[in-house]
């Protein structure tokens, strides 16, 4: 009986910690209406409804590209959430959306590509398909 209670209590603590970690990880916010900045918490968030955020230049998101932070680094966001691997994935996703492959100002995300699960070739293939469909519709 006591062993079952210990297992359940451990599971509850683990799930609570995982939920808090997930909230911290996903606290990077990007709004397409303000494309030059992202928002991140300045204090430990207790919920998404009560999160106090500040705007930072998009250049500051994943500034060190997953490398160790310098000793004299002053954090932009609570617990350096803007330098996490999730933040780097978000920056890659944001930049690919703003400057997709095949566009005039195509984003070359070679450095950040290692953070994304989706291969860039997939995006290029999709853009080629769209071009073919567009050309077919124009000609035919």
C-alpha positions in Angstrom: 0.0 0.0 0.0 2.7 2.4 1.0 4.8 1.5 -2.1 1.8 2.3 -4.3 1.3 5.7 -2.6 5.0 6.5 -3.1 4.8 5.6 -6.8 1.7 7.7 -7.3 3.3 10.6 -5.4 6.4 10.4 -7.5 4.4 10.3 -10.7 2.4 13.4 -9.6 5.6 15.3 -8.8 7.2 14.2 -12.1 4.1 15.3 -14.1 4.0 18.7 -12.3 7.6 19.3 -13.1 7.2 18.3 -16.7 4.2 20.7 -17.1 6.2 23.6 -15.5 9.1 22.9 -17.7 6.9 22.8 -20.8 5.3 26.1 -19.8 8.8 27.7 -19.5 9.9 26.1 -22.8 6.9 27.4 -24.7 7.0 30.9 -23.2 8.6 32.4 -26.3 5.9 34.3 -28.1 6.0 35.7 -31.7 3.3 37.9 -33.1 3.2 38.4 -36.9 1.9 41.9 -36.3 5.2 42.8 -34.7 7.7 40.8 -36.9 10.9 42.5 -35.6 10.4 41.3 -32.0 9.6 38.3 -29.9 8.3 38.2 -26.4 9.6 36.3 -23.4 9.0 36.2 -19.6 11.0 38.4 -17.3 9.8 36.5 -14.1 8.9 32.9 -13.5 5.5 32.5 -15.1 2.8 30.9 -13.0 0.3 30.5 -15.8 0.0 31.7 -19.4 -2.8 34.1 -18.3 -0.5 35.9 -15.8 2.7 35.9 -17.7 4.6 39.2 -17.7 6.7 39.5 -20.9 9.0 42.0 -22.6 9.8 42.5 -26.2 13.2 41.7 -27.5 14.7 42.1 -30.9 14.3 39.0 -33.1 18.1 39.0 -33.5 18.4 38.2 -29.8 16.4 35.0 -30.1 18.9 32.1 -30.2 21.7 34.6 -30.4 24.4 32.1 -29.6 22.9 29.3 -31.7 23.1 26.6 -29.0 26.6 27.3 -28.0 27.5 27.8 -24.3 26.7 31.3 -23.0 29.6 33.6 -22.2 30.4 34.1 -18.5 29.6 37.8 -18.7 26.2 37.2 -20.5 23.3 39.2 -19.1 20.1 37.2 -19.6 17.4 38.7 -21.9 14.7 36.4 -20.6 13.9 34.4 -17.4 16.3 31.4 -17.1 17.7 32.1 -20.6 14.6 30.6 -22.2 15.5 32.5 -25.4 18.7 30.5 -25.7 17.1 27.0 -25.4 16.9 24.5 -28.2 13.2 25.2 -28.3 13.9 28.9 -28.9 16.3 28.0 -31.7 13.6 25.8 -33.3 11.1 28.7 -33.0 13.5 31.1 -34.6 14.1 28.8 -37.5 10.3 28.3 -37.9 9.7 32.0 -37.7 12.4 32.9 -40.2 11.3 30.1 -42.6 7.8 31.4 -42.5 8.8 35.1 -43.0 11.4 34.3 -45.7 10.4 30.9 -47.3 12.6 29.0 -49.8 12.0 30.3 -53.3 11.2 33.8 -52.1 13.3 36.8 -53.2 14.6 37.2 -49.6 15.0 33.5 -48.9 16.3 32.7 -45.4 19.4 30.7 -45.3 19.0 28.8 -42.0 22.0 26.6 -42.3 23.2 27.3 -38.8 19.8 26.8 -37.2 18.7 23.9 -39.4 20.2 21.5 -36.9 17.5 22.4 -34.4 14.6 21.6 -36.7 13.2 18.1 -37.2 11.9 18.9 -40.7 14.5 18.9 -43.5 14.9 22.0 -45.6 14.6 19.8 -48.7 11.0 19.2 -47.7 10.3 22.9 -47.9 12.1 23.2 -51.3 10.1 20.3 -52.6 6.8 21.9 -51.5 7.8 25.2 -53.1 8.7 23.5 -56.4 5.3 21.7 -56.4 3.5 25.1 -55.8 5.5 26.7 -58.7 4.5 23.8 -61.0 0.8 24.1 -60.1 0.9 27.9 -60.5 2.6 27.5 -63.9 0.2 24.9 -65.0 -2.8 27.1 -64.0 -1.3 30.1 -65.9 -0.7 28.1 -69.0 -3.6 25.9 -69.1 
